[in-house]
Amino acid sequence: MSHYFEISGAPFALGLVALFCACLAILFLLFVHDTEEDTWVVRAYLRYHLSQLRLNQLLKVLGLAPKQYVRTTPIPVLRQQLLNCRNCAFTYLCTHTLSTGQPVANELGFCPNLQSIRDQQTATQPA
């Protein structure tokens, strides 16, 4: 009889463990979202968000590796660029321009991040 209770209690215990892990994950994501700390976890979180935006494709068009860009760009600058891309008023123009293949740099003048990306390129290039 006790063997029956052990088996029937397993789904309940697994459910509690899953709920606990989900709560920890939510707290973790809330912490990572607001922190300015420069850790690999924050950079991985920002790299994931970058991969979901047109900014990722823009970096590739400009000849930059997104993973390396996230690794070398200061966290506040990267967060601002992600915010600029998310709130951009030129989404249709951006999507159309980037989908044409290799757009010329002057075709990207509408991008609110273009100057910031160029500044970052200059700052990270060896002298």
MILUMMAR-690738 format. One record per atom (N, C-alpha, C): x, y, z; residue number from 0; atom name. Coordinates in steps of 0.001 Angstrom, whole numbers, plus 500000, padded with zeros to 6 digits. Layout:
N
      px      py      pz  resi  name
       X       Y       Z   NUM    CA
...
***
This chain:
127
      px      py      pz  resi  name
  500816  498798  500000     0     N
  500000  500000  500000     0    CA
  500855  501259  500000     0     C
  501952  501269  500731     1     N
  502799  502455  500775     1    CA
  503472  502687  499419     1     C
  503710  501609  498656     2     N
  504307  501747  497334     2    CA
  503372  502555  496424     2     C
  502081  502379  496572     3     N
  501100  503109  495777     3    CA
  501186  504611  496061     3     C
  501353  504992  497314     4     N
  501420  506405  497671     4    CA
  502705  507061  497152     4     C
  503789  506318  497105     5     N
  505042  506871  496590     5    CA
  504907  507210  495107     5     C
  504289  506336  494352     6     N
  504128  506570  492918     6    CA
  503119  507687  492661     6     C
  502028  507689  493389     7     N
  501007  508711  493148     7    CA
  501454  510090  493625     7     C
  502392  510174  494547     8     N
  502877  511461  495026     8    CA
  503969  512048  494151     8     C
  504537  511243  493254     9     N
  505637  511704  492404     9    CA
  505213  512859  491487     9     C
  504080  512803  490803    10     N
  503701  513931  489948    10    CA
  503509  515226  490743    10     C
  502990  515120  491939    11     N
  502805  516299  492784    11    CA
  504154  516903  493152    11     C
  505089  516055  493562    12     N
  506429  516528  493937    12    CA
  507135  517133  492727    12     C
  507027  516508  491570    13     N
  507645  517045  490358    13    CA
  507003  518377  489970    13     C
  505719  518478  490194    14     N
  505023  519734  489914    14    CA
  505520  520855  490805    14     C
  505723  520558  492074    15     N
  506258  521568  493001    15    CA
  507668  521988  492618    15     C
  508483  521031  492239    16     N
  509846  521340  491818    16    CA
  509820  522203  490551    16     C
  508969  521874  489601    17     N
  508856  522647  488362    17    CA
  508375  524067  488655    17     C
  507406  524203  489553    18     N
  506903  525527  489926    18    CA
  507995  526354  490595    18     C
  508752  525738  491467    19     N
  509853  526417  492129    19    CA
  510896  526887  491112    19     C
  511250  526024  490165    20     N
  512229  526381  489130    20    CA
  511701  527507  488245    20     C
  510419  527488  487931    21     N
  509828  528553  487113    21    CA
  509877  529885  487852    21     C
  509599  529875  489139    22     N
  509673  531113  489931    22    CA
  511108  531637  489988    22     C
  512066  530759  490154    23     N
  513468  531177  490152    23    CA
  513867  531756  488793    23     C
  513406  531147  487722    24     N
  513728  531643  486384    24    CA
  513142  533025  486156    24     C
  511927  533250  486617    25     N
  511296  534569  486456    25    CA
  512060  535625  487253    25     C
  512422  535312  488470    26     N
  513212  536244  489270    26    CA
  514564  536519  488625    26     C
  515181  535482  488094    27     N
  516465  535632  487429    27    CA
  516342  536556  486223    27     C
  515320  536362  485389    28     N
  515131  537197  484211    28    CA
  514830  538647  484581    28     C
  514085  538846  485643    29     N
  513825  540209  486096    29    CA
  515116  540886  486543    29     C
  515966  540143  487208    30     N
  517241  540689  487661    30    CA
  518141  541016  486469    30     C
  518257  540103  485518    31     N
  519135  540285  484367    31    CA
  518634  541428  483495    31     C
  517337  541602  483399    32     N
  516770  542636  482545    32    CA
  517190  544038  482988    32     C
  517330  544259  484262    33     N
  517594  545603  484779    33    CA
  519030  545863  485197    33     C
  519858  544870  485188    34     N
  521208  545068  485701    34    CA
  522120  545696  484654    34     C
  523082  546451  485128    35     N
  524098  547041  484252    35    CA
  525425  546305  484418    35     C
  525429  545240  485197    36     N
  526653  544488  485424    36    CA
  527118  543851  484120    36     C
  528420  543779  483969    37     N
  528992  543194  482772    37    CA
  529362  541741  483055    37     C
  528391  540862  482910    38     N
  528622  539440  483131    38    CA
  528255  538677  481874    38     C
  528706  537442  481792    39     N
  528400  536638  480615    39    CA
  526901  536366  480517    39     C
  526215  536310  481654    40     N
  524774  536053  481645    40    CA
  524032  537239  481035    40     C
  524415  538444  481427    41     N
  523780  539647  480881    41    CA
  524053  539736  479385    41     C
  525277  539471  478986    42     N
  525616  539533  477563    42    CA
  524875  538463  476765    42     C
  524708  537279  477336    43     N
  523943  536229  476648    43    CA
  522483  536645  476501    43     C
  521947  537259  477531    44     N
  520573  537757  477495    44    CA
  520422  538826  476409    44     C
  521368  539747  476328    45     N
  521326  540807  475322    45    CA
  521561  540247  473922    45     C
  522440  539248  473801    46     N
  522681  538622  472499    46    CA
  521410  537947  471997    46     C
  520666  537314  472908    47     N
  519402  536692  472513    47    CA
  518431  537755  471980    47     C
  518304  538864  472686    48     N
  517388  539916  472240    48    CA
  517859  540548  470930    48     C
  519149  540683  470775    49     N
  519692  541203  469520    49    CA
  519323  540291  468355    49     C
  519379  538997  468581    50     N
  519084  538044  467501    50    CA
  517633  538126  467038    50     C
  516766  538712  467841    51     N
  515351  538824  467497    51    CA
  515024  540117  466752    51     C
  516002  540999  466583    52     N
  515757  542315  465991    52    CA
  516472  542471  464651    52     C
  516052  543473  463892    53     N
  516693  543796  462618    53    CA
  518131  544268  462829    53     C
  518443  544728  464015    54     N
  519798  545171  464340    54    CA
  520802  544055  464093    54     C
  520421  542834  464328    55     N
  521280  541679  464091    55    CA
  521661  541605  462612    55     C
  520675  541750  461742    56     N
  520924  541704  460309    56    CA
  521746  542917  459865    56     C
  521482  544070  460451    57     N
  522231  545287  460126    57    CA
  523715  545098  460432    57     C
  524014  544523  461586    58     N
  525417  544285  461946    58    CA
  526088  543384  460923    58     C
  525384  542339  460485    59     N
  525942  541436  459485    59    CA
  526189  542156  458170    59     C
  525249  543022  457766    60     N
  525399  543789  456530    60    CA
  526613  544714  456622    60     C
  526866  545251  457794    61     N
  528011  546142  457986    61    CA
  529324  545372  458164    61     C
  529247  544052  458109    62     N
  530451  543234  458206    62    CA
  530897  542951  459629    62     C
  529988  543085  460567    63     N
  530310  542829  461974    63    CA
  529668  541520  462425    63     C
  530370  540778  463219    64     N
  529820  539554  463800    64    CA
  529005  539939  465028    64     C
  527699  539659  465041    65     N
  526864  540055  466185    65    CA
  527379  539542  467534    65     C
  527872  538309  467553    66     N
  528357  537743  468816    66    CA
  529555  538545  469340    66     C
  530480  538866  468458    67     N
  531647  539662  468839    67    CA
  531234  541081  469215    67     C
  530266  541631  468493    68     N
  529788  542983  468769    68    CA
  529210  543066  470186    68     C
  528410  542073  470541    69     N
  527830  542049  471894    69    CA
  528933  541903  472934    69     C
  529955  541146  472621    70     N
  531050  540919  473565    70    CA
  531867  542188  473823    70     C
  531989  543069  472811    71     N
  532876  544223  472947    71    CA
  532165  545551  473212    71     C
  530864  545605  473024    72     N
  530120  546853  473204    72    CA
  529731  547025  474672    72     C
  529913  548220  475224    73     N
  529488  548448  476617    73    CA
  527984  548177  476792    73     C
  527629  547629  477917    74     N
  526238  547240  478200    74    CA
  525264  548406  478008    74     C
  525511  549601  478560    75     N
  524540  550695  478371    75    CA
  524348  551070  476896    75     C
  525430  551042  476123    76     N
  525329  551367  474691    76    CA
  524496  550312  473981    76     C
  524763  549059  474282    77     N
  524025  547957  473665    77    CA
  522540  548009  474016    77     C
  522241  548267  475277    78     N
  520832  548372  475685    78    CA
  520129  549504  474938    78     C
  520811  550641  474781    79     N
  520216  551775  474068    79    CA
  519985  551433  472597    79     C
  520921  550731  471993    80     N
  520756  550332  470594    80    CA
  519586  549368  470424    80     C
  519445  548433  471336    81     N
  518312  547504  471273    81    CA
  516992  548258  471428    81     C
  516967  549208  472342    82     N
  515766  550019  472552    82    CA
  515465  550862  471314    82     C
  516493  551467  470734    83     N
  516301  552249  469514    83    CA
  515711  551397  468396    83     C
  516229  550196  468239    84     N
  515744  549310  467183    84    CA
  514297  548883  467449    84     C
  514013  548550  468690    85     N
  512660  548112  469052    85    CA
  511631  549218  468831    85     C
  512015  550474  469075    86     N
  511083  551598  468983    86    CA
  511229  552402  467697    86     C
  511934  551868  466728    87     N
  512227  552600  465499    87    CA
  510956  552867  464684    87     C
  510896  554068  464126    88     N
  509749  554456  463292    88    CA
  509934  554016  461843    88     C
  511102  553488  461505    89     N
  511402  553137  460115    89    CA
  511486  551628  459904    89     C
  510661  550866  460577    90     N
  510758  549410  460502    90    CA
  510537  548889  459077    90     C
  509554  549436  458375    91     N
  509297  548964  457013    91    CA
  510487  549284  456115    91     C
  510975  550507  456194    92     N
  512111  550923  455376    92    CA
  513348  550084  455704    92     C
  513557  549831  456961    93     N
  514696  549022  457400    93    CA
  514587  547603  456858    93     C
  513454  546985  457048    94     N
  513248  545618  456568    94    CA
  513448  545544  455067    94     C
  512880  546499  454337    95     N
  513002  546517  452878    95    CA
  514459  546720  452454    95     C
  515145  547665  453068    96     N
  516532  547958  452705    96    CA
  517443  546775  453005    96     C
  517268  546163  454164    97     N
  518116  545031  454533    97    CA
  517815  543792  453700    97     C
  516593  543671  453206    98     N
  516222  542488  452419    98    CA
  516738  542562  450982    98     C
  517214  543723  450555    99     N
  517699  543859  449181    99    CA
  519084  543252  448988    99     C
  519661  542744  450013   100     N
  520986  542138  449895   100    CA
  522015  542926  450663   100     C
  522921  543570  449944   101     N
  523995  544353  450559   101    CA
  523747  545832  450303   101     C
  522953  546487  451155   102     N
  522677  547909  450929   102    CA
  523926  548764  451119   102     C
  523969  549837  450395   103     N
  525061  550801  450525   103    CA
  524856  551552  451841   103     C
  525961  551945  452480   104     N
  525889  552588  453796   104    CA
  525003  553827  453786   104     C
  525015  554601  452686   105     N
  524186  555811  452678   105    CA
  522695  555496  452581   105     C
  522345  554272  452199   106     N
  520943  553860  452199   106    CA
  520443  553592  453615   106     C
  521353  553448  454545   107     N
  520996  553135  455937   107    CA
  520988  554378  456822   107     C
  521036  555555  456223   108     N
  521103  556802  456984   108    CA
  519928  557036  457908   108     C
  518820  556381  457683   109     N
  517639  556536  458528   109    CA
  517786  555832  459871   109     C
  518741  554913  459982   110     N
  518872  554065  461171   110    CA
  519360  554875  462368   110     C
  518623  554840  463478   111     N
  519038  555591  464669   111    CA
  520298  555008  465332   111     C
  520692  553800  464942   112     N
  521862  553168  465547   112    CA
  523114  553252  464691   112     C
  522995  553693  463465   113     N
  524127  553629  462542   113    CA
  525349  554391  463065   113     C
  525159  555611  463520   114     N
  526304  556393  464021   114    CA
  526886  555761  465284   114     C
  526036  555263  466137   115     N
  526497  554619  467360   115    CA
  527315  553360  467049   115     C
  526884  552606  466049   116     N
  527614  551402  465649   116    CA
  528972  551796  465077   116     C
  528991  552823  464252   117     N
  530269  553284  463683   117    CA
  531204  553798  464782   117     C
  530650  554515  465743   118     N
  531465  554993  466868   118    CA
  532055  553815  467637   118     C
  531247  552792  467822   119     N
  531698  551602  468548   119    CA
  532777  550876  467753   119     C
  532627  550812  466436   120     N
  533650  550197  465591   120    CA
  534979  550923  465753   120     C
  534918  552250  465727   121     N
  536127  553060  465859   121    CA
  536768  552862  467231   121     C
  535946  552765  468252   122     N
  536463  552620  469626   122    CA
  537118  551279  469861   122     C
  536662  550235  469176   123     N
  537195  548893  469429   123    CA
  538307  548479  468465   123     C
  538533  549280  467415   124     N
  539606  548943  466482   124    CA
  540947  549292  467099   124     C
  541921  548397  466904   125     N
  543257  548679  467449   125    CA
  543896  549874  466731   125     C
  544649  550646  467469   126     N
  545269  551855  466913   126    CA
  546435  551538  466012   126     C
***
